């Protein structure tokens, strides 16, 4: 093999190694990134939002012939996501007149809503417990569900109608067995009810807000067995998280032939986070 053949083989080898490579004009300049043919978009975060509302109201009356007072305490806590929300609430009403206990009423409820934030028509489920001296209820449990429709749904106002079926089990002093409704007997019972409910919220301005709920629950087996409950509040905002509140509540339970109405005023703490 002569020198000419050696130079020829060396040229073929060098060209094979450097094939497809483009020399840099300036080695200090880094290579350009490869072109992206698609963009990866992360899924939106369905964050949990929290809402805490605590209200303490009451009224005191002192006269020469005696004194009376009543305290109304309500606590609400809400966890909400895009498709589901859970409302937890509890209340305690305590009162005396002339030293005699008139109110020691305790209630708690868990209310879950599905699709409420994305559709006007949505589904709800409810479970609650009540014990009330003023209504002659030793204990009462309800559970059920149904549908609801948002007639008005804006940033500052909403109006919601709902209807559904409830199972109720109670332990109380019943007056339905007497003709005049004035003879009571201890009764442990079970009954099915239809529950029709109306609720509203109206922020008239940054200072004044009106809220209210009301429901009518009639027995599916007896026309004279029904429950009426309404709660209305008007709040004047003092700070972003603090309001002065007046409250009016009315309850009627025909099974015990008892009713009560409570008007009170106090303070409300409202916090979203």
TORVODREN-548791 format. One record per residue (C-alpha): x, y, z; residue number from 0. Coordinates in Angstrom, 3 decimals, padded with zeros to 6 digits. Example, Ala and Ser with C-alpha at 12.3 -4.5 7.8 and 13.67 -1.06 7.14 Angstrom:
2
{u: 012.300; v: -004.500; w: 007.800; resi: 0} .
{u: 013.670; v: -001.060; w: 007.140; resi: 1} .
END
This chain:
273
{u: 000.000; v: 000.000; w: 000.000; resi: 0} .
{u: 001.517; v: 003.297; w: -001.036; resi: 1} .
{u: 001.215; v: 006.764; w: 000.497; resi: 2} .
{u: -001.589; v: 007.755; w: -001.852; resi: 3} .
{u: -003.787; v: 004.932; w: -000.570; resi: 4} .
{u: -003.122; v: 005.886; w: 003.083; resi: 5} .
{u: -004.283; v: 009.501; w: 002.512; resi: 6} .
{u: -007.423; v: 008.210; w: 000.782; resi: 7} .
{u: -008.388; v: 005.895; w: 003.711; resi: 8} .
{u: -007.757; v: 008.669; w: 006.261; resi: 9} .
{u: -010.058; v: 011.049; w: 004.369; resi: 10} .
{u: -012.873; v: 008.466; w: 004.275; resi: 11} .
{u: -012.551; v: 007.805; w: 008.041; resi: 12} .
{u: -012.611; v: 011.501; w: 009.006; resi: 13} .
{u: -015.611; v: 012.217; w: 006.763; resi: 14} .
{u: -017.509; v: 009.293; w: 008.339; resi: 15} .
{u: -016.989; v: 010.642; w: 011.901; resi: 16} .
{u: -017.976; v: 014.238; w: 011.101; resi: 17} .
{u: -021.014; v: 013.326; w: 008.928; resi: 18} .
{u: -024.126; v: 015.327; w: 009.860; resi: 19} .
{u: -022.284; v: 017.665; w: 012.257; resi: 20} .
{u: -022.293; v: 021.401; w: 011.674; resi: 21} .
{u: -019.383; v: 023.259; w: 013.188; resi: 22} .
{u: -020.193; v: 026.222; w: 015.463; resi: 23} .
{u: -019.214; v: 029.617; w: 014.232; resi: 24} .
{u: -018.761; v: 030.722; w: 017.852; resi: 25} .
{u: -018.267; v: 027.974; w: 020.463; resi: 26} .
{u: -019.254; v: 030.365; w: 023.291; resi: 27} .
{u: -022.863; v: 030.542; w: 022.028; resi: 28} .
{u: -024.925; v: 027.589; w: 023.367; resi: 29} .
{u: -027.026; v: 025.419; w: 021.111; resi: 30} .
{u: -030.566; v: 026.609; w: 020.433; resi: 31} .
{u: -033.264; v: 024.562; w: 022.217; resi: 32} .
{u: -035.292; v: 022.138; w: 020.190; resi: 33} .
{u: -038.614; v: 023.434; w: 018.937; resi: 34} .
{u: -041.610; v: 022.415; w: 021.123; resi: 35} .
{u: -044.443; v: 020.928; w: 019.095; resi: 36} .
{u: -047.002; v: 020.931; w: 022.037; resi: 37} .
{u: -047.582; v: 022.632; w: 025.402; resi: 38} .
{u: -048.397; v: 020.709; w: 028.565; resi: 39} .
{u: -051.172; v: 022.480; w: 030.527; resi: 40} .
{u: -051.585; v: 021.285; w: 034.127; resi: 41} .
{u: -055.162; v: 020.466; w: 035.220; resi: 42} .
{u: -056.942; v: 023.226; w: 037.178; resi: 43} .
{u: -056.817; v: 022.895; w: 040.957; resi: 44} .
{u: -060.178; v: 022.194; w: 042.585; resi: 45} .
{u: -059.310; v: 023.904; w: 045.830; resi: 46} .
{u: -061.352; v: 023.585; w: 049.007; resi: 47} .
{u: -062.919; v: 026.808; w: 050.289; resi: 48} .
{u: -063.928; v: 027.309; w: 053.911; resi: 49} .
{u: -066.589; v: 029.542; w: 055.460; resi: 50} .
{u: -067.055; v: 030.046; w: 059.203; resi: 51} .
{u: -070.068; v: 031.868; w: 060.658; resi: 52} .
{u: -070.675; v: 032.245; w: 064.401; resi: 53} .
{u: -073.643; v: 034.182; w: 065.811; resi: 54} .
{u: -074.431; v: 034.998; w: 069.431; resi: 55} .
{u: -077.642; v: 036.893; w: 070.159; resi: 56} .
{u: -079.919; v: 037.320; w: 073.140; resi: 57} .
{u: -082.325; v: 039.468; w: 075.092; resi: 58} .
{u: -082.725; v: 040.223; w: 078.790; resi: 59} .
{u: -085.824; v: 041.604; w: 080.502; resi: 60} .
{u: -085.815; v: 042.731; w: 084.150; resi: 61} .
{u: -088.988; v: 044.006; w: 085.848; resi: 62} .
{u: -090.258; v: 044.425; w: 089.417; resi: 63} .
{u: -092.306; v: 041.241; w: 089.116; resi: 64} .
{u: -089.500; v: 039.105; w: 087.697; resi: 65} .
{u: -086.877; v: 038.736; w: 085.054; resi: 66} .
{u: -086.323; v: 036.687; w: 081.936; resi: 67} .
{u: -083.577; v: 036.109; w: 079.446; resi: 68} .
{u: -082.836; v: 034.021; w: 076.388; resi: 69} .
{u: -079.571; v: 033.320; w: 074.563; resi: 70} .
{u: -079.347; v: 032.092; w: 070.974; resi: 71} .
{u: -076.017; v: 030.697; w: 069.740; resi: 72} .
{u: -075.463; v: 029.442; w: 066.174; resi: 73} .
{u: -072.301; v: 028.041; w: 064.591; resi: 74} .
{u: -071.964; v: 027.189; w: 060.878; resi: 75} .
{u: -069.001; v: 025.765; w: 058.984; resi: 76} .
{u: -068.915; v: 025.133; w: 055.225; resi: 77} .
{u: -066.453; v: 023.207; w: 053.070; resi: 78} .
{u: -067.021; v: 023.631; w: 049.350; resi: 79} .
{u: -065.444; v: 022.418; w: 046.114; resi: 80} .
{u: -066.581; v: 022.786; w: 042.517; resi: 81} .
{u: -068.988; v: 019.816; w: 042.500; resi: 82} .
{u: -069.830; v: 019.252; w: 046.162; resi: 83} .
{u: -070.250; v: 021.273; w: 049.348; resi: 84} .
{u: -070.806; v: 020.290; w: 052.973; resi: 85} .
{u: -072.581; v: 022.527; w: 055.508; resi: 86} .
{u: -072.240; v: 021.722; w: 059.204; resi: 87} .
{u: -074.334; v: 023.685; w: 061.682; resi: 88} .
{u: -075.266; v: 023.650; w: 065.328; resi: 89} .
{u: -077.420; v: 025.819; w: 067.564; resi: 90} .
{u: -078.195; v: 026.137; w: 071.262; resi: 91} .
{u: -081.056; v: 028.225; w: 072.668; resi: 92} .
{u: -081.210; v: 028.630; w: 076.433; resi: 93} .
{u: -083.657; v: 030.728; w: 078.440; resi: 94} .
{u: -085.441; v: 031.184; w: 081.768; resi: 95} .
{u: -088.450; v: 033.178; w: 082.894; resi: 96} .
{u: -088.866; v: 033.953; w: 086.609; resi: 97} .
{u: -086.313; v: 031.255; w: 087.361; resi: 98} .
{u: -088.210; v: 028.580; w: 085.374; resi: 99} .
{u: -086.457; v: 026.897; w: 082.475; resi: 100} .
{u: -088.257; v: 027.711; w: 079.224; resi: 101} .
{u: -085.638; v: 026.878; w: 076.587; resi: 102} .
{u: -082.844; v: 024.363; w: 076.398; resi: 103} .
{u: -083.010; v: 023.604; w: 072.692; resi: 104} .
{u: -080.092; v: 021.922; w: 070.928; resi: 105} .
{u: -079.862; v: 021.039; w: 067.237; resi: 106} .
{u: -077.171; v: 019.940; w: 064.818; resi: 107} .
{u: -077.256; v: 019.268; w: 061.087; resi: 108} .
{u: -075.092; v: 018.094; w: 058.194; resi: 109} .
{u: -076.254; v: 019.191; w: 054.740; resi: 110} .
{u: -074.464; v: 018.083; w: 051.575; resi: 111} .
{u: -075.108; v: 019.523; w: 048.086; resi: 112} .
{u: -074.036; v: 018.089; w: 044.728; resi: 113} .
{u: -073.515; v: 020.258; w: 041.600; resi: 114} .
{u: -074.770; v: 023.380; w: 043.375; resi: 115} .
{u: -072.036; v: 025.664; w: 042.021; resi: 116} .
{u: -072.334; v: 024.487; w: 038.399; resi: 117} .
{u: -076.090; v: 023.953; w: 037.858; resi: 118} .
{u: -079.266; v: 025.672; w: 038.958; resi: 119} .
{u: -080.829; v: 022.241; w: 039.529; resi: 120} .
{u: -078.849; v: 020.206; w: 042.035; resi: 121} .
{u: -079.176; v: 017.433; w: 044.626; resi: 122} .
{u: -079.017; v: 017.559; w: 048.406; resi: 123} .
{u: -078.825; v: 015.216; w: 051.385; resi: 124} .
{u: -079.565; v: 016.021; w: 055.023; resi: 125} .
{u: -079.136; v: 014.526; w: 058.486; resi: 126} .
{u: -080.076; v: 016.414; w: 061.663; resi: 127} .
{u: -080.704; v: 015.929; w: 065.368; resi: 128} .
{u: -082.930; v: 017.989; w: 067.701; resi: 129} .
{u: -083.616; v: 018.095; w: 071.413; resi: 130} .
{u: -085.963; v: 020.821; w: 072.666; resi: 131} .
{u: -087.494; v: 021.667; w: 076.035; resi: 132} .
{u: -089.751; v: 024.340; w: 074.536; resi: 133} .
{u: -091.182; v: 021.911; w: 071.934; resi: 134} .
{u: -091.408; v: 018.870; w: 074.282; resi: 135} .
{u: -088.933; v: 016.916; w: 072.139; resi: 136} .
{u: -086.651; v: 014.564; w: 074.061; resi: 137} .
{u: -084.785; v: 013.553; w: 070.897; resi: 138} .
{u: -085.502; v: 013.606; w: 067.185; resi: 139} .
{u: -083.471; v: 012.379; w: 064.211; resi: 140} .
{u: -084.100; v: 013.098; w: 060.526; resi: 141} .
{u: -082.328; v: 011.931; w: 057.361; resi: 142} .
{u: -083.201; v: 012.178; w: 053.687; resi: 143} .
{u: -082.562; v: 013.901; w: 050.391; resi: 144} .
{u: -084.070; v: 015.561; w: 047.367; resi: 145} .
{u: -083.583; v: 018.181; w: 044.664; resi: 146} .
{u: -083.233; v: 021.961; w: 044.721; resi: 147} .
{u: -083.454; v: 024.747; w: 042.152; resi: 148} .
{u: -081.782; v: 028.149; w: 042.251; resi: 149} .
{u: -084.357; v: 030.642; w: 040.975; resi: 150} .
{u: -081.994; v: 033.566; w: 041.516; resi: 151} .
{u: -078.247; v: 033.024; w: 041.569; resi: 152} .
{u: -076.038; v: 036.118; w: 041.461; resi: 153} .
{u: -073.047; v: 037.432; w: 043.361; resi: 154} .
{u: -075.223; v: 039.498; w: 045.700; resi: 155} .
{u: -078.493; v: 037.543; w: 045.864; resi: 156} .
{u: -079.882; v: 034.050; w: 045.646; resi: 157} .
{u: -083.262; v: 032.393; w: 046.066; resi: 158} .
{u: -083.468; v: 028.597; w: 046.318; resi: 159} .
{u: -086.446; v: 026.231; w: 046.473; resi: 160} .
{u: -086.009; v: 022.584; w: 047.421; resi: 161} .
{u: -088.156; v: 019.533; w: 048.038; resi: 162} .
{u: -087.452; v: 015.997; w: 049.183; resi: 163} .
{u: -088.334; v: 013.083; w: 051.455; resi: 164} .
{u: -087.200; v: 012.568; w: 055.047; resi: 165} .
{u: -087.230; v: 009.687; w: 057.493; resi: 166} .
{u: -087.923; v: 010.825; w: 061.071; resi: 167} .
{u: -087.543; v: 008.970; w: 064.360; resi: 168} .
{u: -088.492; v: 010.720; w: 067.584; resi: 169} .
{u: -088.866; v: 010.381; w: 071.328; resi: 170} .
{u: -091.244; v: 012.983; w: 072.748; resi: 171} .
{u: -094.483; v: 013.812; w: 074.551; resi: 172} .
{u: -097.206; v: 013.414; w: 071.953; resi: 173} .
{u: -100.552; v: 015.280; w: 071.936; resi: 174} .
{u: -102.012; v: 013.885; w: 068.701; resi: 175} .
{u: -103.796; v: 011.072; w: 070.509; resi: 176} .
{u: -106.077; v: 013.431; w: 072.454; resi: 177} .
{u: -109.080; v: 015.099; w: 070.892; resi: 178} .
{u: -108.329; v: 018.578; w: 072.260; resi: 179} .
{u: -104.546; v: 018.288; w: 072.034; resi: 180} .
{u: -104.070; v: 018.895; w: 075.773; resi: 181} .
{u: -103.313; v: 015.358; w: 076.976; resi: 182} .
{u: -099.706; v: 014.286; w: 076.502; resi: 183} .
{u: -098.219; v: 010.822; w: 076.528; resi: 184} .
{u: -094.705; v: 009.553; w: 075.995; resi: 185} .
{u: -094.251; v: 008.296; w: 072.442; resi: 186} .
{u: -091.396; v: 006.787; w: 070.438; resi: 187} .
{u: -092.382; v: 006.926; w: 066.779; resi: 188} .
{u: -091.207; v: 006.743; w: 063.175; resi: 189} .
{u: -092.690; v: 008.704; w: 060.287; resi: 190} .
{u: -091.945; v: 009.740; w: 056.717; resi: 191} .
{u: -092.200; v: 013.403; w: 055.765; resi: 192} .
{u: -092.133; v: 015.573; w: 052.681; resi: 193} .
{u: -089.813; v: 018.540; w: 053.221; resi: 194} .
{u: -090.317; v: 021.774; w: 051.268; resi: 195} .
{u: -087.712; v: 024.464; w: 051.933; resi: 196} .
{u: -087.055; v: 028.040; w: 050.842; resi: 197} .
{u: -083.834; v: 029.951; w: 051.476; resi: 198} .
{u: -082.557; v: 033.341; w: 050.393; resi: 199} .
{u: -079.575; v: 035.670; w: 050.693; resi: 200} .
{u: -079.571; v: 039.330; w: 049.726; resi: 201} .
{u: -076.630; v: 041.677; w: 050.134; resi: 202} .
{u: -078.399; v: 045.011; w: 049.720; resi: 203} .
{u: -075.139; v: 046.907; w: 050.076; resi: 204} .
{u: -071.703; v: 046.388; w: 051.558; resi: 205} .
{u: -073.238; v: 047.219; w: 054.949; resi: 206} .
{u: -076.631; v: 045.432; w: 055.053; resi: 207} .
{u: -077.330; v: 041.728; w: 054.435; resi: 208} .
{u: -080.583; v: 039.760; w: 054.750; resi: 209} .
{u: -080.641; v: 035.971; w: 055.141; resi: 210} .
{u: -083.453; v: 033.548; w: 055.767; resi: 211} .
{u: -084.632; v: 029.948; w: 055.612; resi: 212} .
{u: -088.025; v: 028.372; w: 056.078; resi: 213} .
{u: -089.392; v: 024.893; w: 055.684; resi: 214} .
{u: -092.660; v: 023.010; w: 055.916; resi: 215} .
{u: -092.466; v: 019.292; w: 056.692; resi: 216} .
{u: -095.746; v: 017.387; w: 056.519; resi: 217} .
{u: -096.255; v: 013.761; w: 057.453; resi: 218} .
{u: -096.971; v: 011.337; w: 054.616; resi: 219} .
{u: -099.517; v: 009.491; w: 056.759; resi: 220} .
{u: -101.360; v: 012.167; w: 058.793; resi: 221} .
{u: -102.438; v: 015.615; w: 057.573; resi: 222} .
{u: -102.399; v: 017.118; w: 061.095; resi: 223} .
{u: -098.769; v: 016.124; w: 061.755; resi: 224} .
{u: -096.434; v: 018.808; w: 060.405; resi: 225} .
{u: -093.441; v: 020.994; w: 061.286; resi: 226} .
{u: -092.949; v: 024.691; w: 060.483; resi: 227} .
{u: -089.602; v: 026.411; w: 060.969; resi: 228} .
{u: -088.386; v: 029.857; w: 059.900; resi: 229} .
{u: -085.185; v: 031.766; w: 060.663; resi: 230} .
{u: -084.587; v: 035.338; w: 059.475; resi: 231} .
{u: -081.554; v: 037.534; w: 060.136; resi: 232} .
{u: -080.548; v: 041.089; w: 059.242; resi: 233} .
{u: -076.885; v: 042.020; w: 059.636; resi: 234} .
{u: -075.163; v: 045.402; w: 059.566; resi: 235} .
{u: -071.470; v: 045.089; w: 058.865; resi: 236} .
{u: -069.171; v: 046.834; w: 061.318; resi: 237} .
{u: -065.954; v: 045.333; w: 059.972; resi: 238} .
{u: -065.138; v: 042.910; w: 057.194; resi: 239} .
{u: -065.507; v: 039.962; w: 059.582; resi: 240} .
{u: -067.874; v: 041.403; w: 062.235; resi: 241} .
{u: -071.570; v: 042.387; w: 062.040; resi: 242} .
{u: -074.378; v: 043.503; w: 064.314; resi: 243} .
{u: -077.250; v: 041.042; w: 063.829; resi: 244} .
{u: -080.942; v: 040.862; w: 064.662; resi: 245} .
{u: -082.590; v: 037.427; w: 064.500; resi: 246} .
{u: -086.197; v: 036.210; w: 064.391; resi: 247} .
{u: -087.013; v: 032.498; w: 064.647; resi: 248} .
{u: -090.368; v: 030.687; w: 064.736; resi: 249} .
{u: -091.045; v: 026.970; w: 065.266; resi: 250} .
{u: -094.273; v: 024.971; w: 065.364; resi: 251} .
{u: -094.593; v: 021.222; w: 065.912; resi: 252} .
{u: -098.149; v: 019.918; w: 065.872; resi: 253} .
{u: -097.230; v: 016.477; w: 067.183; resi: 254} .
{u: -096.484; v: 018.026; w: 070.588; resi: 255} .
{u: -098.874; v: 020.969; w: 070.085; resi: 256} .
{u: -096.053; v: 023.390; w: 070.907; resi: 257} .
{u: -094.588; v: 026.479; w: 069.253; resi: 258} .
{u: -092.038; v: 029.146; w: 070.060; resi: 259} .
{u: -090.812; v: 032.439; w: 068.644; resi: 260} .
{u: -087.536; v: 034.118; w: 069.504; resi: 261} .
{u: -086.447; v: 037.665; w: 068.689; resi: 262} .
{u: -082.899; v: 038.554; w: 069.687; resi: 263} .
{u: -079.942; v: 040.705; w: 068.725; resi: 264} .
{u: -076.177; v: 040.403; w: 069.047; resi: 265} .
{u: -072.997; v: 039.911; w: 067.055; resi: 266} .
{u: -071.917; v: 037.709; w: 064.145; resi: 267} .
{u: -068.413; v: 036.676; w: 063.110; resi: 268} .
{u: -068.055; v: 035.759; w: 059.433; resi: 269} .
{u: -064.792; v: 034.526; w: 057.942; resi: 270} .
{u: -063.927; v: 032.992; w: 054.550; resi: 271} .
{u: -060.587; v: 031.341; w: 053.873; resi: 272} .
END
